[in-house]
Amino acid sequence: MDAQLLISILSGCFILLGVLALLIGALGLLRLPDVYCRIHAVGMIDTAGASFIILGLVIHEGVSLVTVKLLFIGIFLFFT
């Protein structure tokens, strides 16, 4: 199996997992009963979804300056 194909499949899976997590968080925002449950659910799943998307982009990009920038974005997103 070609290495580039494996990288594309792995990065696509992580990006898809992140998108699905964000969609589940949006569904939780609509379906949960009160504002505190909504804030907790969306806050947790939003960080996870964005982290999976950034991880997928890092895998797709490889070792470069773009990867360093994506990692900084991920760190700042995690702390905010």
N, C-alpha and C positions, 0 to 999 in steps of 0.2 A: 504494500500500500504506500502510496506517495506521501511524503511528509507534509507537503502543502495541503493536500486533501484532508489529512488528519487534523491539521491546524484549523482549517476552515470549518470542519464539522464540529470540533470542540468549541471554537469561538461562537459558532452559530447556536450551539446548544446552550451556552451560558447566556447569550443575549436573549434567546427565546425564554429561558427560565426567568430572567429578569423582567421581561415584558409580561409574562404570565403572573409573576408576583405583584407587579404594579396593577394589573387588571383585577386581581383578587383583592388588593387593598382598596381599589375604587369601589368594588362591589361591597366590601365591608363598610365603607363610608356611607353608602346608600342604605344598607340593611340594618346596621346596629342601632339599638334603641336610644341611647342618650349620647350627649356630646363627649363625655369622658371616655366611653368605650370607643367612640369614633376616633378621637385623638390618639389613643393608645394603639389601636390597630393600624391606623394609617401611618403613624410615626415609625412603628417597628418595621412594617412591610415595605415602606418607601425606602428606608435605608438599605434593606436587603435587596430589593429590586434594582436600585441604582448601583449597588456594589456588584451584583452579578453582571449587569450591563457593562460596567467599567472593566471587570475582569475579562469578559469576552472580547472587549476592544483591545485590552492589553495583549491577550493571546494572539489576536489577529494581527496586531501591529508588529510584534516581535521586539527585539532590543533596539530602541532608538530614543531620540529625544521626545518623541510623541508619547512613548511609554512612561517616561519620567513625568511628563505633564499630566497624563491620565492618573498616575499614582498620587500626585499632589492633589488633584481634584477629588479623588477618592478619600484621601485623608481629611481634607477640609470638609467634605460632605459628611464624613463619619462624626467629626467633632461638632458640627453645627446641628 
